[in-house]
C-alpha cells in the first residue's frame, strides 16, 4: 500500500463510495470528504498529491477549494469531475490551476 493518497471530494456519497472503491482496487487509496470545508480538514499536504473534486458542492465550490489546496501544496494536481462541462467551466478551472476536467460519469475504460 502506498503512503500517498488521493483526496476525493464530492457531495454525493454514492459517487464517493464508487470512486473510492475503484481507486482502491487499482492500488490508489483515497481520503474522502463530502464538501470543501471537510476536505480542508482531511487534506494533508505531505500525503496528497492528487485531488479529484466535484464541481458544484455546498459550503465551498471546487474553484475556491482548488485555490486553497494549492496554497498549502502548490504542486498538487487537481482534476475536476463534473456533469457541467462547458468552455466556461473549463476556462475558469484552468485559471485556478485545475489540470483536467473530466465529465461525469467518468469512463475509466478509455
Biopython code that builds the backbone (N, CA, C, O; Angstrom):
import numpy as np
from Bio.PDB.StructureBuilder import StructureBuilder

atoms = [
    (1, "UNK", "N", (0.858, -1.187, 0.000)),
    (1, "UNK", "CA", (0.000, 0.000, 0.000)),
    (1, "UNK", "C", (0.896, 1.240, 0.000)),
    (1, "UNK", "O", (1.953, 1.247, 0.631)),
    (2, "UNK", "N", (0.486, 2.248, -0.684)),
    (2, "UNK", "CA", (1.248, 3.477, -0.844)),
    (2, "UNK", "C", (0.908, 4.465, 0.272)),
    (2, "UNK", "O", (-0.225, 4.510, 0.751)),
    (3, "UNK", "N", (1.908, 5.259, 0.679)),
    (3, "UNK", "CA", (1.644, 6.288, 1.689)),
    (3, "UNK", "C", (0.887, 7.469, 1.092)),
    (3, "UNK", "O", (0.124, 8.142, 1.786)),
    (4, "UNK", "N", (1.101, 7.715, -0.189)),
    (4, "UNK", "CA", (0.439, 8.823, -0.852)),
    (4, "UNK", "C", (-1.001, 8.439, -1.131)),
    (4, "UNK", "O", (-1.292, 7.330, -1.579)),
    (5, "UNK", "N", (-1.892, 9.374, -0.859)),
    (5, "UNK", "CA", (-3.311, 9.124, -1.092)),
    (5, "UNK", "C", (-3.893, 10.188, -2.002)),
    (5, "UNK", "O", (-3.327, 11.265, -2.185)),
    (6, "UNK", "N", (-5.025, 9.855, -2.556)),
    (6, "UNK", "CA", (-5.799, 10.786, -3.372)),
    (6, "UNK", "C", (-6.848, 11.420, -2.463)),
    (6, "UNK", "O", (-7.441, 10.747, -1.620)),
    (7, "UNK", "N", (-7.065, 12.697, -2.639)),
    (7, "UNK", "CA", (-8.147, 13.384, -1.939)),
    (7, "UNK", "C", (-9.344, 13.407, -2.878)),
    (7, "UNK", "O", (-9.282, 14.005, -3.952)),
    (8, "UNK", "N", (-10.423, 12.766, -2.481)),
    (8, "UNK", "CA", (-11.630, 12.647, -3.288)),
    (8, "UNK", "C", (-12.736, 13.440, -2.608)),
    (8, "UNK", "O", (-13.094, 13.160, -1.464)),
    (9, "UNK", "N", (-13.279, 14.435, -3.316)),
    (9, "UNK", "CA", (-14.279, 15.319, -2.716)),
    (9, "UNK", "C", (-15.502, 15.406, -3.623)),
    (9, "UNK", "O", (-15.419, 15.866, -4.761)),
    (10, "UNK", "N", (-16.633, 14.956, -3.098)),
    (10, "UNK", "CA", (-17.897, 15.013, -3.840)),
    (10, "UNK", "C", (-19.019, 14.981, -2.818)),
    (10, "UNK", "O", (-18.955, 14.218, -1.854)),
    (11, "UNK", "N", (-20.045, 15.796, -3.013)),
    (11, "UNK", "CA", (-21.150, 15.822, -2.054)),
    (11, "UNK", "C", (-22.088, 14.628, -2.209)),
    (11, "UNK", "O", (-22.965, 14.425, -1.369)),
    (12, "UNK", "N", (-21.922, 13.843, -3.256)),
    (12, "UNK", "CA", (-22.731, 12.636, -3.444)),
    (12, "UNK", "C", (-21.986, 11.454, -2.828)),
    (12, "UNK", "O", (-20.953, 11.028, -3.346)),
    (13, "UNK", "N", (-22.506, 10.930, -1.734)),
    (13, "UNK", "CA", (-21.824, 9.860, -1.010)),
    (13, "UNK", "C", (-21.689, 8.587, -1.826)),
    (13, "UNK", "O", (-20.690, 7.880, -1.699)),
    (14, "UNK", "N", (-22.686, 8.278, -2.673)),
    (14, "UNK", "CA", (-22.600, 7.091, -3.526)),
    (14, "UNK", "C", (-21.477, 7.230, -4.545)),
    (14, "UNK", "O", (-20.754, 6.271, -4.815)),
    (15, "UNK", "N", (-21.336, 8.419, -5.107)),
    (15, "UNK", "CA", (-20.252, 8.666, -6.059)),
    (15, "UNK", "C", (-18.902, 8.481, -5.378)),
    (15, "UNK", "O", (-17.999, 7.849, -5.928)),
    (16, "UNK", "N", (-18.774, 9.031, -4.187)),
    (16, "UNK", "CA", (-17.524, 8.887, -3.433)),
    (16, "UNK", "C", (-17.219, 7.419, -3.153)),
    (16, "UNK", "O", (-16.083, 6.975, -3.322)),
    (17, "UNK", "N", (-18.217, 6.678, -2.730)),
    (17, "UNK", "CA", (-18.015, 5.267, -2.414)),
    (17, "UNK", "C", (-17.574, 4.492, -3.653)),
    (17, "UNK", "O", (-16.644, 3.689, -3.586)),
    (18, "UNK", "N", (-18.232, 4.728, -4.774)),
    (18, "UNK", "CA", (-17.890, 4.024, -6.009)),
    (18, "UNK", "C", (-16.485, 4.373, -6.484)),
    (18, "UNK", "O", (-15.688, 3.491, -6.802)),
    (19, "UNK", "N", (-16.194, 5.665, -6.527)),
    (19, "UNK", "CA", (-14.870, 6.094, -6.995)),
    (19, "UNK", "C", (-13.777, 5.634, -6.042)),
    (19, "UNK", "O", (-12.704, 5.224, -6.484)),
    (20, "UNK", "N", (-14.032, 5.697, -4.754)),
    (20, "UNK", "CA", (-13.054, 5.257, -3.763)),
    (20, "UNK", "C", (-12.765, 3.761, -3.920)),
    (20, "UNK", "O", (-11.609, 3.343, -3.851)),
    (21, "UNK", "N", (-13.805, 2.959, -4.129)),
    (21, "UNK", "CA", (-13.624, 1.516, -4.333)),
    (21, "UNK", "C", (-12.791, 1.232, -5.582)),
    (21, "UNK", "O", (-11.883, 0.401, -5.556)),
    (22, "UNK", "N", (-13.102, 1.921, -6.658)),
    (22, "UNK", "CA", (-12.367, 1.717, -7.915)),
    (22, "UNK", "C", (-10.900, 2.100, -7.733)),
    (22, "UNK", "O", (-10.002, 1.355, -8.125)),
    (23, "UNK", "N", (-10.666, 3.268, -7.136)),
    (23, "UNK", "CA", (-9.290, 3.714, -6.926)),
    (23, "UNK", "C", (-8.533, 2.739, -6.025)),
    (23, "UNK", "O", (-7.375, 2.417, -6.289)),
    (24, "UNK", "N", (-9.176, 2.281, -4.984)),
    (24, "UNK", "CA", (-8.552, 1.328, -4.066)),
    (24, "UNK", "C", (-8.199, 0.024, -4.780)),
    (24, "UNK", "O", (-7.116, -0.526, -4.583)),
    (25, "UNK", "N", (-9.119, -0.465, -5.607)),
    (25, "UNK", "CA", (-8.859, -1.692, -6.379)),
    (25, "UNK", "C", (-7.660, -1.524, -7.304)),
    (25, "UNK", "O", (-6.957, -2.490, -7.601)),
    (26, "UNK", "N", (-7.429, -0.289, -7.761)),
    (26, "UNK", "CA", (-6.296, -0.003, -8.646)),
    (26, "UNK", "C", (-5.010, 0.281, -7.867)),
    (26, "UNK", "O", (-3.958, 0.532, -8.456)),
    (27, "UNK", "N", (-5.109, 0.239, -6.530)),
    (27, "UNK", "CA", (-3.929, 0.461, -5.699)),
    (27, "UNK", "C", (-3.707, 1.892, -5.273)),
    (27, "UNK", "O", (-2.615, 2.249, -4.829)),
    (28, "UNK", "N", (-4.751, 2.734, -5.407)),
    (28, "UNK", "CA", (-4.654, 4.137, -5.038)),
    (28, "UNK", "C", (-5.664, 4.457, -3.937)),
    (28, "UNK", "O", (-6.820, 4.763, -4.228)),
    (29, "UNK", "N", (-5.240, 4.390, -2.690)),
    (29, "UNK", "CA", (-6.179, 4.698, -1.611)),
    (29, "UNK", "C", (-6.593, 6.164, -1.635)),
    (29, "UNK", "O", (-5.812, 7.039, -2.007)),
    (30, "UNK", "N", (-7.819, 6.410, -1.237)),
    (30, "UNK", "CA", (-8.350, 7.780, -1.259)),
    (30, "UNK", "C", (-8.901, 8.162, 0.110)),
    (30, "UNK", "O", (-9.512, 7.355, 0.812)),
    (31, "UNK", "N", (-8.665, 9.415, 0.458)),
    (31, "UNK", "CA", (-9.342, 10.010, 1.604)),
    (31, "UNK", "C", (-10.546, 10.751, 1.039)),
    (31, "UNK", "O", (-10.428, 11.459, 0.039)),
    (32, "UNK", "N", (-11.695, 10.592, 1.669)),
    (32, "UNK", "CA", (-12.947, 11.109, 1.147)),
    (32, "UNK", "C", (-13.485, 12.243, 2.018)),
    (32, "UNK", "O", (-13.427, 12.188, 3.247)),
    (33, "UNK", "N", (-14.008, 13.267, 1.352)),
    (33, "UNK", "CA", (-14.738, 14.340, 2.032)),
    (33, "UNK", "C", (-15.947, 14.666, 1.173)),
    (33, "UNK", "O", (-15.926, 14.500, -0.047)),
    (34, "UNK", "N", (-17.012, 15.138, 1.837)),
    (34, "UNK", "CA", (-18.264, 15.402, 1.129)),
    (34, "UNK", "C", (-18.518, 16.884, 0.866)),
    (34, "UNK", "O", (-19.555, 17.246, 0.310)),
    (35, "UNK", "N", (-17.581, 17.738, 1.260)),
    (35, "UNK", "CA", (-17.682, 19.163, 0.956)),
    (35, "UNK", "C", (-16.313, 19.808, 1.151)),
    (35, "UNK", "O", (-15.396, 19.193, 1.694)),
    (36, "UNK", "N", (-16.190, 21.049, 0.702)),
    (36, "UNK", "CA", (-14.914, 21.748, 0.758)),
    (36, "UNK", "C", (-14.352, 21.931, 2.157)),
    (36, "UNK", "O", (-13.181, 21.625, 2.382)),
    (37, "UNK", "N", (-15.149, 22.424, 3.114)),
    (37, "UNK", "CA", (-14.611, 22.611, 4.463)),
    (37, "UNK", "C", (-14.069, 21.319, 5.081)),
    (37, "UNK", "O", (-13.020, 21.334, 5.725)),
    (38, "UNK", "N", (-14.773, 20.215, 4.892)),
    (38, "UNK", "CA", (-14.269, 18.940, 5.418)),
    (38, "UNK", "C", (-13.055, 18.448, 4.637)),
    (38, "UNK", "O", (-12.177, 17.795, 5.202)),
    (39, "UNK", "N", (-13.000, 18.755, 3.350)),
    (39, "UNK", "CA", (-11.824, 18.386, 2.557)),
    (39, "UNK", "C", (-10.581, 19.065, 3.122)),
    (39, "UNK", "O", (-9.511, 18.459, 3.182)),
    (40, "UNK", "N", (-10.720, 20.317, 3.534)),
    (40, "UNK", "CA", (-9.576, 21.031, 4.102)),
    (40, "UNK", "C", (-9.139, 20.421, 5.428)),
    (40, "UNK", "O", (-7.959, 20.467, 5.773)),
    (41, "UNK", "N", (-10.079, 19.852, 6.172)),
    (41, "UNK", "CA", (-9.735, 19.186, 7.435)),
    (41, "UNK", "C", (-8.994, 17.870, 7.180)),
    (41, "UNK", "O", (-8.084, 17.509, 7.926)),
    (42, "UNK", "N", (-9.387, 17.160, 6.124)),
    (42, "UNK", "CA", (-8.796, 15.863, 5.787)),
    (42, "UNK", "C", (-7.458, 16.031, 5.057)),
    (42, "UNK", "O", (-6.580, 15.174, 5.152)),
    (43, "UNK", "N", (-7.316, 17.123, 4.343)),
    (43, "UNK", "CA", (-6.155, 17.353, 3.483)),
    (43, "UNK", "C", (-4.843, 17.349, 4.258)),
    (43, "UNK", "O", (-4.703, 18.027, 5.276)),
    (44, "UNK", "N", (-3.888, 16.573, 3.759)),
    (44, "UNK", "CA", (-2.543, 16.509, 4.337)),
    (44, "UNK", "C", (-1.546, 16.822, 3.226)),
    (44, "UNK", "O", (-1.292, 15.968, 2.377)),
    (45, "UNK", "N", (-0.973, 18.032, 3.211)),
    (45, "UNK", "CA", (-0.068, 18.426, 2.134)),
    (45, "UNK", "C", (1.089, 17.462, 1.902)),
    (45, "UNK", "O", (1.574, 17.336, 0.778)),
    (46, "UNK", "N", (1.532, 16.786, 2.950)),
    (46, "UNK", "CA", (2.646, 15.852, 2.788)),
    (46, "UNK", "C", (2.205, 14.506, 2.215)),
    (46, "UNK", "O", (3.052, 13.689, 1.854)),
    (47, "UNK", "N", (0.917, 14.264, 2.127)),
    (47, "UNK", "CA", (0.420, 12.962, 1.688)),
    (47, "UNK", "C", (-0.395, 13.012, 0.394)),
    (47, "UNK", "O", (-0.346, 12.068, -0.394)),
    (48, "UNK", "N", (-1.125, 14.068, 0.166)),
    (48, "UNK", "CA", (-1.997, 14.135, -1.012)),
    (48, "UNK", "C", (-1.291, 14.821, -2.182)),
    (48, "UNK", "O", (-0.886, 15.980, -2.094)),
    (49, "UNK", "N", (-1.156, 14.080, -3.268)),
    (49, "UNK", "CA", (-0.548, 14.633, -4.486)),
    (49, "UNK", "C", (-1.586, 14.895, -5.572)),
    (49, "UNK", "O", (-1.316, 15.602, -6.542)),
    (50, "UNK", "N", (-2.776, 14.320, -5.402)),
    (50, "UNK", "CA", (-3.843, 14.436, -6.391)),
    (50, "UNK", "C", (-5.161, 14.658, -5.672)),
    (50, "UNK", "O", (-5.453, 14.000, -4.674)),
    (51, "UNK", "N", (-5.954, 15.589, -6.185)),
    (51, "UNK", "CA", (-7.301, 15.827, -5.660)),
    (51, "UNK", "C", (-8.298, 15.705, -6.803)),
    (51, "UNK", "O", (-8.128, 16.324, -7.853)),
    (52, "UNK", "N", (-9.325, 14.915, -6.596)),
    (52, "UNK", "CA", (-10.438, 14.795, -7.538)),
    (52, "UNK", "C", (-11.613, 15.517, -6.913)),
    (52, "UNK", "O", (-12.127, 15.101, -5.874)),
    (53, "UNK", "N", (-12.038, 16.597, -7.546)),
    (53, "UNK", "CA", (-13.060, 17.455, -6.959)),
    (53, "UNK", "C", (-14.318, 17.500, -7.809)),
    (53, "UNK", "O", (-14.254, 17.594, -9.035)),
    (54, "UNK", "N", (-15.452, 17.433, -7.144)),
    (54, "UNK", "CA", (-16.736, 17.685, -7.785)),
    (54, "UNK", "C", (-16.836, 19.184, -8.044)),
    (54, "UNK", "O", (-16.230, 19.982, -7.328)),
    (55, "UNK", "N", (-17.591, 19.564, -9.055)),
    (55, "UNK", "CA", (-17.687, 20.986, -9.431)),
    (55, "UNK", "C", (-18.609, 21.771, -8.514)),
    (55, "UNK", "O", (-18.223, 22.819, -7.996)),
    (56, "UNK", "N", (-19.799, 21.287, -8.314)),
    (56, "UNK", "CA", (-20.780, 22.033, -7.511)),
    (56, "UNK", "C", (-21.004, 21.320, -6.188)),
    (56, "UNK", "O", (-21.547, 20.216, -6.140)),
    (57, "UNK", "N", (-20.573, 21.975, -5.114)),
    (57, "UNK", "CA", (-20.726, 21.406, -3.779)),
    (57, "UNK", "C", (-21.215, 22.481, -2.825)),
    (57, "UNK", "O", (-20.971, 23.667, -3.044)),
    (58, "UNK", "N", (-21.897, 22.077, -1.778)),
    (58, "UNK", "CA", (-22.326, 23.055, -0.771)),
    (58, "UNK", "C", (-21.133, 23.511, 0.079)),
    (58, "UNK", "O", (-20.163, 22.772, 0.251)),
    (59, "UNK", "N", (-21.218, 24.717, 0.599)),
    (59, "UNK", "CA", (-20.210, 25.203, 1.530)),
    (59, "UNK", "C", (-19.028, 25.891, 0.894)),
    (59, "UNK", "O", (-18.558, 26.909, 1.403)),
    (60, "UNK", "N", (-18.537, 25.359, -0.204)),
    (60, "UNK", "CA", (-17.375, 25.929, -0.881)),
    (60, "UNK", "C", (-17.312, 25.286, -2.261)),
    (60, "UNK", "O", (-17.357, 24.062, -2.379)),
    (61, "UNK", "N", (-17.207, 26.106, -3.304)),
    (61, "UNK", "CA", (-17.147, 25.486, -4.623)),
    (61, "UNK", "C", (-15.747, 24.943, -4.891)),
    (61, "UNK", "O", (-14.795, 25.248, -4.173)),
    (62, "UNK", "N", (-15.649, 24.141, -5.929)),
    (62, "UNK", "CA", (-14.398, 23.469, -6.240)),
    (62, "UNK", "C", (-13.271, 24.433, -6.584)),
    (62, "UNK", "O", (-12.110, 24.149, -6.292)),
    (63, "UNK", "N", (-13.594, 25.568, -7.201)),
    (63, "UNK", "CA", (-12.550, 26.502, -7.597)),
    (63, "UNK", "C", (-11.885, 27.135, -6.376)),
    (63, "UNK", "O", (-10.665, 27.288, -6.336)),
    (64, "UNK", "N", (-12.690, 27.497, -5.389)),
    (64, "UNK", "CA", (-12.117, 28.018, -4.154)),
    (64, "UNK", "C", (-11.316, 26.932, -3.440)),
    (64, "UNK", "O", (-10.226, 27.189, -2.928)),
    (65, "UNK", "N", (-11.862, 25.719, -3.411)),
    (65, "UNK", "CA", (-11.153, 24.608, -2.770)),
    (65, "UNK", "C", (-9.824, 24.358, -3.473)),
    (65, "UNK", "O", (-8.805, 24.153, -2.814)),
    (66, "UNK", "N", (-9.825, 24.374, -4.784)),
    (66, "UNK", "CA", (-8.590, 24.190, -5.541)),
    (66, "UNK", "C", (-7.546, 25.232, -5.136)),
    (66, "UNK", "O", (-6.391, 24.889, -4.882)),
    (67, "UNK", "N", (-7.945, 26.481, -5.079)),
    (67, "UNK", "CA", (-7.023, 27.555, -4.702)),
    (67, "UNK", "C", (-6.461, 27.327, -3.301)),
    (67, "UNK", "O", (-5.272, 27.544, -3.069)),
    (68, "UNK", "N", (-7.288, 26.900, -2.384)),
    (68, "UNK", "CA", (-6.839, 26.686, -1.001)),
    (68, "UNK", "C", (-5.914, 25.482, -0.901)),
    (68, "UNK", "O", (-4.940, 25.511, -0.148)),
    (69, "UNK", "N", (-6.207, 24.422, -1.652)),
    (69, "UNK", "CA", (-5.320, 23.258, -1.663)),
    (69, "UNK", "C", (-3.955, 23.631, -2.238)),
    (69, "UNK", "O", (-2.916, 23.263, -1.689)),
    (70, "UNK", "N", (-3.971, 24.362, -3.342)),
    (70, "UNK", "CA", (-2.719, 24.775, -3.975)),
    (70, "UNK", "C", (-1.945, 25.768, -3.106)),
    (70, "UNK", "O", (-0.721, 25.853, -3.205)),
    (71, "UNK", "N", (-2.647, 26.513, -2.260)),
    (71, "UNK", "CA", (-1.973, 27.400, -1.328)),
    (71, "UNK", "C", (-1.175, 26.628, -0.283)),
    (71, "UNK", "O", (-0.142, 27.097, 0.194)),
    (72, "UNK", "N", (-1.666, 25.436, 0.068)),
    (72, "UNK", "CA", (-0.976, 24.592, 1.042)),
    (72, "UNK", "C", (0.062, 23.682, 0.396)),
    (72, "UNK", "O", (1.096, 23.378, 0.990)),
    (73, "UNK", "N", (-0.228, 23.255, -0.826)),
    (73, "UNK", "CA", (0.696, 22.388, -1.570)),
    (73, "UNK", "C", (0.642, 22.807, -3.038)),
    (73, "UNK", "O", (-0.178, 22.289, -3.796)),
    (74, "UNK", "N", (1.504, 23.735, -3.445)),
    (74, "UNK", "CA", (1.459, 24.260, -4.815)),
    (74, "UNK", "C", (1.547, 23.198, -5.913)),
    (74, "UNK", "O", (1.000, 23.395, -6.999)),
    (75, "UNK", "N", (2.218, 22.089, -5.653)),
    (75, "UNK", "CA", (2.392, 21.068, -6.684)),
    (75, "UNK", "C", (1.271, 20.060, -6.789)),
    (75, "UNK", "O", (1.349, 19.145, -7.610)),
    (76, "UNK", "N", (0.223, 20.198, -5.979)),
    (76, "UNK", "CA", (-0.864, 19.209, -6.040)),
    (76, "UNK", "C", (-1.549, 19.280, -7.406)),
    (76, "UNK", "O", (-1.810, 20.363, -7.930)),
    (77, "UNK", "N", (-1.831, 18.118, -7.966)),
    (77, "UNK", "CA", (-2.574, 18.039, -9.219)),
    (77, "UNK", "C", (-4.060, 17.981, -8.865)),
    (77, "UNK", "O", (-4.472, 17.205, -8.003)),
    (78, "UNK", "N", (-4.844, 18.797, -9.529)),
    (78, "UNK", "CA", (-6.283, 18.849, -9.260)),
    (78, "UNK", "C", (-7.037, 18.520, -10.543)),
    (78, "UNK", "O", (-6.783, 19.094, -11.602)),
    (79, "UNK", "N", (-7.965, 17.589, -10.419)),
    (79, "UNK", "CA", (-8.830, 17.192, -11.528)),
    (79, "UNK", "C", (-10.259, 17.483, -11.114)),
    (79, "UNK", "O", (-10.697, 17.094, -10.032)),
    (80, "UNK", "N", (-10.968, 18.158, -11.970)),
    (80, "UNK", "CA", (-12.369, 18.490, -11.740)),
    (80, "UNK", "C", (-13.236, 17.437, -12.415)),
    (80, "UNK", "O", (-13.073, 17.162, -13.603)),
    (81, "UNK", "N", (-14.154, 16.850, -11.661)),
    (81, "UNK", "CA", (-15.072, 15.845, -12.191)),
    (81, "UNK", "C", (-16.469, 16.440, -12.101)),
    (81, "UNK", "O", (-16.961, 16.726, -11.009)),
    (82, "UNK", "N", (-17.112, 16.629, -13.266)),
    (82, "UNK", "CA", (-18.374, 17.357, -13.267)),
    (82, "UNK", "C", (-19.324, 16.912, -14.374)),
    (82, "UNK", "O", (-18.904, 16.441, -15.431)),
    (83, "UNK", "N", (-20.589, 17.071, -14.106)),
    (83, "UNK", "CA", (-21.605, 16.859, -15.132)),
    (83, "UNK", "C", (-21.856, 18.159, -15.894)),
    (83, "UNK", "O", (-22.645, 18.186, -16.839)),
    (84, "UNK", "N", (-21.187, 19.233, -15.483)),
    (84, "UNK", "CA", (-21.403, 20.561, -16.070)),
    (84, "UNK", "C", (-20.203, 21.008, -16.901)),
    (84, "UNK", "O", (-19.668, 22.095, -16.681)),
    (85, "UNK", "N", (-19.781, 20.183, -17.846)),
    (85, "UNK", "CA", (-18.631, 20.530, -18.680)),
    (85, "UNK", "C", (-19.062, 21.545, -19.727)),
    (85, "UNK", "O", (-20.015, 21.326, -20.476)),
    (86, "UNK", "N", (-18.345, 22.654, -19.764)),
    (86, "UNK", "CA", (-18.561, 23.680, -20.775)),
    (86, "UNK", "C", (-17.252, 24.426, -20.940)),
    (86, "UNK", "O", (-16.329, 24.255, -20.144)),
    (87, "UNK", "N", (-17.171, 25.242, -21.957)),
    (87, "UNK", "CA", (-15.966, 26.050, -22.162)),
    (87, "UNK", "C", (-15.743, 26.983, -20.981)),
    (87, "UNK", "O", (-14.606, 27.181, -20.551)),
    (88, "UNK", "N", (-16.818, 27.557, -20.456)),
    (88, "UNK", "CA", (-16.696, 28.469, -19.320)),
    (88, "UNK", "C", (-16.171, 27.734, -18.082)),
    (88, "UNK", "O", (-15.307, 28.250, -17.373)),
    (89, "UNK", "N", (-16.684, 26.547, -17.826)),
    (89, "UNK", "CA", (-16.222, 25.753, -16.693)),
    (89, "UNK", "C", (-14.748, 25.405, -16.854)),
    (89, "UNK", "O", (-13.958, 25.574, -15.925)),
    (90, "UNK", "N", (-14.386, 24.924, -18.018)),
    (90, "UNK", "CA", (-13.002, 24.533, -18.280)),
    (90, "UNK", "C", (-12.065, 25.726, -18.162)),
    (90, "UNK", "O", (-10.985, 25.604, -17.585)),
    (91, "UNK", "N", (-12.456, 26.873, -18.695)),
    (91, "UNK", "CA", (-11.626, 28.081, -18.604)),
    (91, "UNK", "C", (-11.452, 28.544, -17.167)),
    (91, "UNK", "O", (-10.341, 28.871, -16.749)),
    (92, "UNK", "N", (-12.546, 28.574, -16.407)),
    (92, "UNK", "CA", (-12.474, 29.000, -15.005)),
    (92, "UNK", "C", (-11.605, 28.036, -14.199)),
    (92, "UNK", "O", (-10.836, 28.459, -13.336)),
    (93, "UNK", "N", (-11.730, 26.753, -14.482)),
    (93, "UNK", "CA", (-10.932, 25.750, -13.780)),
    (93, "UNK", "C", (-9.451, 25.914, -14.103)),
    (93, "UNK", "O", (-8.606, 25.832, -13.211)),
    (94, "UNK", "N", (-9.140, 26.143, -15.355)),
    (94, "UNK", "CA", (-7.737, 26.318, -15.759)),
    (94, "UNK", "C", (-7.110, 27.540, -15.084)),
    (94, "UNK", "O", (-5.927, 27.526, -14.744)),
    (95, "UNK", "N", (-7.894, 28.582, -14.893)),
    (95, "UNK", "CA", (-7.385, 29.802, -14.261)),
    (95, "UNK", "C", (-6.922, 29.582, -12.821)),
    (95, "UNK", "O", (-6.026, 30.282, -12.351)),
    (96, "UNK", "N", (-7.517, 28.626, -12.118)),
    (96, "UNK", "CA", (-7.119, 28.372, -10.731)),
    (96, "UNK", "C", (-6.172, 27.174, -10.616)),
    (96, "UNK", "O", (-5.805, 26.776, -9.510)),
    (97, "UNK", "N", (-5.781, 26.609, -11.744)),
    (97, "UNK", "CA", (-4.779, 25.548, -11.719)),
    (97, "UNK", "C", (-5.296, 24.133, -11.816)),
    (97, "UNK", "O", (-4.558, 23.187, -11.542)),
    (98, "UNK", "N", (-6.561, 23.965, -12.204)),
    (98, "UNK", "CA", (-7.081, 22.613, -12.405)),
    (98, "UNK", "C", (-6.372, 22.022, -13.619)),
    (98, "UNK", "O", (-6.290, 22.655, -14.672)),
    (99, "UNK", "N", (-5.866, 20.813, -13.461)),
    (99, "UNK", "CA", (-5.094, 20.157, -14.517)),
    (99, "UNK", "C", (-5.976, 19.629, -15.643)),
    (99, "UNK", "O", (-5.625, 19.714, -16.820)),
    (100, "UNK", "N", (-7.134, 19.078, -15.257)),
    (100, "UNK", "CA", (-8.007, 18.457, -16.254)),
    (100, "UNK", "C", (-9.443, 18.479, -15.773)),
    (100, "UNK", "O", (-9.700, 18.423, -14.570)),
    (101, "UNK", "N", (-10.381, 18.560, -16.704)),
    (101, "UNK", "CA", (-11.806, 18.488, -16.394)),
    (101, "UNK", "C", (-12.344, 17.214, -17.033)),
    (101, "UNK", "O", (-12.237, 17.017, -18.243)),
    (102, "UNK", "N", (-12.924, 16.352, -16.198)),
    (102, "UNK", "CA", (-13.498, 15.099, -16.685)),
    (102, "UNK", "C", (-15.012, 15.148, -16.536)),
    (102, "UNK", "O", (-15.527, 15.602, -15.514)),
    (103, "UNK", "N", (-15.726, 14.679, -17.560)),
    (103, "UNK", "CA", (-17.198, 14.660, -17.455)),
    (103, "UNK", "C", (-17.673, 13.481, -16.606)),
    (103, "UNK", "O", (-17.088, 12.398, -16.618)),
    (104, "UNK", "N", (-18.764, 13.737, -15.864)),
    (104, "UNK", "CA", (-19.448, 12.668, -15.124)),
    (104, "UNK", "C", (-20.482, 12.059, -16.054)),
    (104, "UNK", "O", (-21.089, 12.789, -16.837)),
    (105, "UNK", "N", (-20.701, 10.799, -16.005)),
    (105, "UNK", "CA", (-19.936, 9.811, -15.255)),
    (105, "UNK", "C", (-18.580, 9.576, -15.917)),
    (105, "UNK", "O", (-18.460, 9.628, -17.141)),
    (106, "UNK", "N", (-17.571, 9.318, -15.102)),
    (106, "UNK", "CA", (-16.224, 9.088, -15.606)),
    (106, "UNK", "C", (-16.168, 7.699, -16.211)),
    (106, "UNK", "O", (-16.602, 6.724, -15.598)),
    (107, "UNK", "N", (-15.629, 7.614, -17.423)),
    (107, "UNK", "CA", (-15.473, 6.339, -18.116)),
    (107, "UNK", "C", (-14.021, 5.916, -17.954)),
    (107, "UNK", "O", (-13.145, 6.425, -18.653)),
    (108, "UNK", "N", (-13.757, 4.985, -17.036)),
    (108, "UNK", "CA", (-12.389, 4.543, -16.783)),
    (108, "UNK", "C", (-11.897, 3.554, -17.838)),
    (108, "UNK", "O", (-10.741, 3.133, -17.802)),
    (109, "UNK", "N", (-12.757, 3.186, -18.765)),
    (109, "UNK", "CA", (-12.358, 2.261, -19.809)),
    (109, "UNK", "C", (-11.562, 2.904, -20.918)),
    (109, "UNK", "O", (-10.923, 2.204, -21.703)),
    (110, "UNK", "N", (-11.584, 4.234, -21.003)),
    (110, "UNK", "CA", (-10.866, 4.935, -22.083)),
    (110, "UNK", "C", (-9.654, 5.640, -21.577)),
    (110, "UNK", "O", (-8.940, 6.276, -22.353)),
]
sb = StructureBuilder()
sb.init_structure("model")
sb.init_model(0)
sb.init_chain("A")
sb.init_seg("    ")
for serial, (resi, resn, name, xyz) in enumerate(atoms, 1):
    if name == "N":
        sb.init_residue(resn, " ", resi, " ")
    sb.init_atom(name, np.array(xyz, "f"), 0.0, 1.0, " ", f" {name:<3s}", serial, name[0])
structure = sb.get_structure()
